[in-house]
Amino acid sequence: MKRKLALILILILIAVTLTACAMPTAPDPDSVDEEGNVVVDNDSPTGTQATTGENTADMKPSSVSAFKDDGSYSKALNEYDRYDVDINGDGKDDSVILYTGADQAATGEWVFDDGQEWTLVATVDDASYALFERKYVQNGKVSYDMYRGETDGLIHIVVTCTQGSAMDINDYSYTLENGFTKVPVYVSGAINPVHSV
């Protein structure tokens, strides 16, 4: 028992040390507005600005690579949520599926551990896109919201990942020319959450 306790304490110390060593970078002064928001790209598909707590890494819009999913990408994960909607405007429903490594009890309730793998996959016709790449999320969760853009008319999928000491929010939209484009909305850097629902 003492040996297990010592091992747990060592692992906690290593985790705290690694978290403390993650030094965020300061934004370029020319890319920050008066309110401290980092301006991503005024010509972005959504015309949004990304805000960062302290970390400005990967704050530029980027394309999401398509892949052919034969079921192996989400293998050993469970379907947590599914929504079917016409993403590309062809009149046929496409799918957005959130997978988790958590199990579901016989009562239907989800049994979450301290952490589990998550992925969010959008499938448009025969092409799949990992909007949240398969990743282990410690002390957190992945969620998404969808809306139709008022000005661009596109379906937007806003993906939020909260975990122990970080939060990322990204906006994804689909065009026939480019497939999915990821626009970072918020990347927290190291934070100390005080409440989450």
N, C-alpha and C positions, 0 to 999 in steps of 0.2 A: 504494500500500500504506500509506503514512504517513497519507494522508487517511482511509482506512478505519479505521485504528487510532485516529486522533484522534476520529472520529465515534463509535466504540464507547466510548471513554473518556468522552466527553461524555454519551452515553446512560446509562452506568453511574452517573455523578455525578448526573444528573437523577433516576434511579430511587432512589438512596440518599437524596437530599434529600427526595423525596416520601414515602418510607417513614418517615423521621425526623420529618416534619411531621405525621404522623397521630397526633395527641394523643388518647389514650383518655380517656374521662370516668370520674370516680369514682362508685361506686354510692351511692345514697341510704342513709344509715346505718340508717334504719328498715327497709330491705328486705334486710339482710344478717344471717345468723345468726352464731353464735359461731365457726364454722369458716371464715367468709369467703364462704360460698355465698350467692348472690343468690336469694331466694325468689321464684319467678315467680308462682305462683298455686296456693294450696293446694287449690282446687276444680278444677284442670285435669283433663282427661280421664285423664291418666296419674298424677296426683298426684306428679309429680317436681319436683325443685328444679333450677334451672339454675345452673351454676357459670361464673363468668367469670374470665379471667386478670386483665384490667384494664378491659375494655370492657363496658358494660351496655346498649348500644344494642340496640333490637329484641329484648328479652328476654321479651316478653309473648307468650302463645299467640295465634295468628292463623289465620284460615281461608284456604284455598287456593282460588283461583277455578278453576272448571271451564271448559273450552273444547272446542270441536268440532275435532278434529285431522284435517285432510284429508291429512296427510303433509308439509305445508309446514313445520311447526314444527321437525322434525328433519332437514329437507332438507340435503343435503351432509354429514351426519354418518353414522357407521357404528355399527351395533348392536354394542355391546361385551358386554352381558350382558342376558339376558331370563329372567324367572321368572314362571310362570303360577300363580296361586293364587286361590281364592275370597275376595275381599276383603269383599264386601258380604253374604255369607251366603245368596245365592240359589241355590247349588248349581252355578253355572257359573264357570269360571275367568276371572279378570280378568288383566291383564298389567302387569308392571312392567319397563320397558326402560331400560337405561342406554346412552346414546349418547355417542360421542366423535368428535372431529375427527381422531384418529390413524388411520393406515392400517394395514392388515393385510398382512403379507408373504405370498408364495406358500406359505411353510412354515407359515402360521397364526399366527406370532408377531406381536405388535403392535409397530409402529414409532412410538414416542413422540418428540415434539420437546420443546423446552424448555417448551412450553405448547401447549394445544389447547383447543378448545371442548368443553364437556360439558353434558349435560342428563339428567335422570332423569324419565321420564314414566310415571305410573300411569294406566291406562285401566280404568274401571269402567263396564260396559255401554257406552254411547256417549259418555260424558263422560271427557275427559282432564284430568289435573292435572299441572302441572310441579312436582314435588317439589324438584327442583333446577333453577331456571330457566336457560335456555341462557346460558352465560357462558364467557369465556376464562379458563382457570386456568393461571397461570404457575408453573412449577416445582412441580407438584403433581398431584393426582388427586382423583377423586370415587369414593366407594365406598358401598355400602349393606348393611345387615343387616336381616333380617326375623325377627320373632318374634310369637307369639300371647300377648297379655297374660294373666297368670294370674288377675287379679281382674276385668278388664273383658271378657276373651274376644275382644278386637279384634286384628286384624292390625296390628302396628306396623312401620313402615319407618324405620330409623335411618340417616340420611344423613350421611356425613362428607366434608367438603371440606378437604383439606390443600393449602396452597400456600406458596410461598416464605417468608412471614413471618406466616402466620395459619392458624388451624384453627377450623372451625365444625362443630358436631354438632347435628343437629335430629332430633326424633322426630315422625313423622307417623302419625296414626291416622284411620280412616274410620268415620263413622256415617251411617246413612241420612238422618238429620235435617240434618246439617251438612256432609256430604262430608268432605274431608280437613281436619284441624286440625294446624297446625305448632306444636310445643312446643320452644323452644330448650333444649338441654341444656348446651352449652358454646360460648362465643365467646371466643377467646383474646385478641383485641387483637393488638398487635405482639409477636411472639415470635421467638426465634432457635433454630430446630430444630437438634438435634445428631444425631438418628438417626431413621430411618423405614424401615419394611419394606414 
